[in-house]
């Protein structure tokens, strides 16, 4: 038994190592292709600078232009807007998922808002909330809230009916079933939905900081576009990608810690 456990741990370690190596290899290949088409002059620097030029521009942004303050500002806006969306969307999604009446009453409204582009709310957001951080948080909120609500509702609706039937067979009332069966069974799926929508939230940072922003990664990208500083645009995009990847890894690690009984495996 002990030998089998050691073998299992060995293969698990090998699998994780291989996963990390393949992940690094993907980025190496991407940088290699980028280097090939820029250092050879296939693409003009105005359209795509070399990795060296981007690195030099990145150092300049951090050393001379307080880019770290812009990063912190964007993280704050993303975090605040997303947390507000989650606080409202999770209970609302649970209600929609467990009640046909609520689904009929609230579901169409949420679906209606979902199809409205977040960028279209910018003029109204400025009119209602001014040009400060709250306006940016609102754009993040409106871009993630409807989708998160419907994802949570879908998770709740797909709770295993066998679990509910077993609880009913023991005489459990609806409130008890919701509290003891539906919500605990839904938590892994809800956490996964949060992970997905947190990633989507990062894609809205440019939209949120598109107009009337004096700080933030989006502001840096817009200013770089205005002055044709392509390397700074790429730096901003890379930083957003890195922050989004870190967010995703945090959610994945937390999922394994919180819900070890529900860890998903790959077919291959």
N, C-alpha and C positions, 0 to 999 in steps of 0.2 A: 504493500500500500504506500509506504514511504517512498519507494523507488518510483512508483507511478506519479506521485505528487512532484518529485524532483524533475521527472521528465516533462510533466505538464508545465512547470515553472520555466524550464529551459526553453521549451518551444514557444511559450508566451513571450519570453524575453527576446528570442530570435525574431518573432513576429513584429514586436514593437521596434526593434532595431531596424528591420527591413523597411517598415513603414516610414520611419524617420529618414532613412537613406534615400528612399524613393521620393519623399517630399523634397529633400534638398536637391536631388537630381533634377526634379522638375524646374526648380528655380535656376539651377546652373544652366540648363538647356535654354531657358528663356533669356538669360543674360548673354549667353553665347550667341544666340541669333541676333539680339539687339546689338552686340558688339560687331558682329559680322556686317550688318547692313549700315552701320554708322561709321566705323573706322575705315571702311573701304570706300566711303563716299557715295554709296548707292542711294542714300537719303540725305538731303541737305540738313545741316544743323538746325536751321530755323524750324523745320518740321519735326525732327527727332535728334536731339543732341546725343553725344556719346556718353557712355556711363561715367567717364572721367569728368566731363563737363557738368553732368548732373551732380556728381559727388562734390565738386568744387562749389557749385551753386548751393548745395545743401549745407555745406560748412559755413558759407557766407550768411545764409538765412539764420542759422543758429547763433553764430558769433556776432554778427553785426545788425541783425534785424529782429531780434527777440522772437524768433519763431516758436520757441517753447511756450511763450505766453499765448500765442495763437492756438497751439495745440491744446493747452489747458482750457482755453475758452470754448473750443469746440467740444471737448470731452464733457465739460460742465453742461453745455446746452443739450447734447445728445442724452446724457444720463438723466437730467431733470425731465426732459420731454418724454423720454421713454418710460421712466418710472411712473409718471402721471398717467400715461396711456395704459400701462400694465395694471395700475391700481384700479382703474375704472373698467378696463376691458375684461379682466379675469372674472370678477363676480358677475358682470353682465353676460359674458359668454357662458358661464355656468348656468345662469338663469335661463338663457335661450336654449341651452342644451337639454335641460330637464323639463321644460314646460312648453307644450305645443302652443298655448295661448301667448306666451312671451315671444316665441319664435315668430308667430303670425303678426304680433304687434310691433316688435322691435326689429326683427330680422330684416324686413324690407328696407327700413330706414338706414340701418347700418350698411346694407349692401348698396343702397343708393349713394351714400357718402363715399363708399369705397371707390367708386368709379370717377370721382371728382379728383383731378390732378392736384397734388399738394401745392404746386407752383401757382395754381390759379387762386389760391387763398392768400397769397402774399399781399395784394392791395388791401384786402379786407383786414388782414392781420395788422398791417401798419396803421390802418384807420382805427381799428379797435384798441390795439395794444401799444402803439407807438413803434419806435425803431430799436428798442433795447433788447435784452436777452429774452424777455417773455415772448416777444414776437417770434424769435427763432425757435424757442421751445414749442410754441403752438404749431409751427410748421412740422416739426418732428412728430408731435402728438397726432396731428391730423393725417400724417403720412403712414403712421403705424397702428393707430387705435382701431380703425374698422377691420383691418386684416387680422389683427390679433384677436379681436372679439370673435370673429367667425371661425378662426382656427381653434380657439378654446371651445366654442360651441360644438364644433365638429368632433373634437376629442371626447367631450362629454357624451355626445350622442352615440359614440362608438364603443362605450364601455361594454364589456362582455355581459350579455344578458343572462348568462348562466349564473353569474355571481349575484345578480339582482334576484333571480328566481329562487336561488338557495336562501337568500335573506328573507324573502317573502314566505317561503315554506316554513321558516322558523318563527313566523308571526311578526316580523319587523315592519314598522310603519314607514310611511314615505319619508318622513324627516330623518328617521334613523338610517334608512337606506341611502339617502343623499349624503348624510354625514359620515357614515361608516363604510360605505361601499363605493358610491359614485365618485366622490371627491378624492379619496385615497387612490382609487384606480386611475383617475384622470391626471394626477400630479405629474407622472413622468412625461406624458404627452403635452401637458401645459408647459412644463419646463423646456421641452424641445421646441415648442411654439415660440417661447420667449427667446430662445437662442436664434431661431430663424429671423424673427422680427427685429432683434437687436442688430443683426447684420444688415437688414433692410434699412434700419434707422441711420446707419452710417452713410448709406447712399443718398440720404436726403440732406446731408450737411451742406452740400454745395447749394442746393435749392434754398435752404434756410438762410444761408449767408450771402445769397445772390444780390440782394438789394439792401442798401442802408446799413451795411456792416462795416465796422472799423477794426475788427479783429476776427480771428478764426482762420482755420485752414481754407475754407471756402473763399474768404476775403483775400487771402494771399494768392489763391489760384486766379481769381478774377482780376486782381491787380497785375499779376504776371501776364495774363492774356492781353491786357490793355497795353503793356509795354513790350510785348513780344518776347518775354523771358520764358521760353519754352522749358528750360531746365527747371525753373521754379514750379511750373505747372506739374511736371512729372514728379518732382519731389513731393508736392502736395498730395498727388494721387497715390504715390508709394506709401506715404505716412498714413493716409486713410486706410489703405489696404492692410498695413501692418497693425494698426489699431483695431480694425475689424477682425483680423485673424486672432489677435490676442483675446478680444472679447469672445470669439467663438471657442477658443481653447479653454477659457475660464468656464464657460457654460458646459462644455464637454466634460471637463474634469469634475465640476460640481455634480453633473448628472451621475457620473460613476460613483461619487461619494454618497449622494443622497438616495439614489435608486439602484443599488447594485443588483437587485433582483430583476431589474428590467433592462439590463444592458443588451443592446442589439448586436447581432453578429452578421458578418458578411457571408454570402453564399460561397464565394471563391476567395 
